[in-house]
Amino acid sequence: MLIILFLLALPESVNFAMILANRAVPLFKIKEFKLAIDDLHASIQTGKYPTENVHKLYQRLATAHEHLQEYQKAIEMYRKQFDSMRSSSLLKSQKLQMKSDIEKSMARCKRCSGAQNFTTYQSDYPDSSSAEFPVYPKLHSQLPNASGMFIRWSKHDLNIID
């Protein structure tokens, strides 16, 4: 029986693409995200996975990248999910809900990506015995303002004593 299943799952077949995609699910559950990503990419690359369901693979890819804190890759996969969702057989209401979910997920990734860039190092802090007002030169180089634009900060902006 096992040999028959293997023969049905030749690399050029739809079955092989489905097996790879389905194998990614338990890998995901045991937190083997890199292996799941490999299987999902291989499934997509076969070109045999049903196009009306490819959006599911991109959603799994995006989620896996999020778990690995690879937020830019996750955003890219969410964009591909959105693009592939158009060829799905989902109802209009389902597509609208998925679009909303994708937008929320992308916003979360952008926030997390920005938080990763907000790093401080203990060595950047001046000696606490200093009589001068402390200057923190490497607190961070940019902060986003309300409109999403970046404001440049320098060490002089934080030094209030001349």
Secondary structure as GFF3:
##gff-version 3
##sequence-region A 1 162
A	DSSP	alpha_helix	2	8	.	.	.	ID=ss1
A	DSSP	alpha_helix	14	29	.	.	.	ID=ss2
A	DSSP	alpha_helix	33	46	.	.	.	ID=ss3
A	DSSP	three_ten_helix	51	53	.	.	.	ID=ss4
A	DSSP	alpha_helix	54	67	.	.	.	ID=ss5
A	DSSP	alpha_helix	71	85	.	.	.	ID=ss6
A	DSSP	alpha_helix	92	117	.	.	.	ID=ss7
A	DSSP	three_ten_helix	122	124	.	.	.	ID=ss8
A	DSSP	beta_strand	142	144	.	.	.	ID=ss9
A	DSSP	beta_strand	150	152	.	.	.	ID=ss10
A	DSSP	alpha_helix	155	158	.	.	.	ID=ss11
###
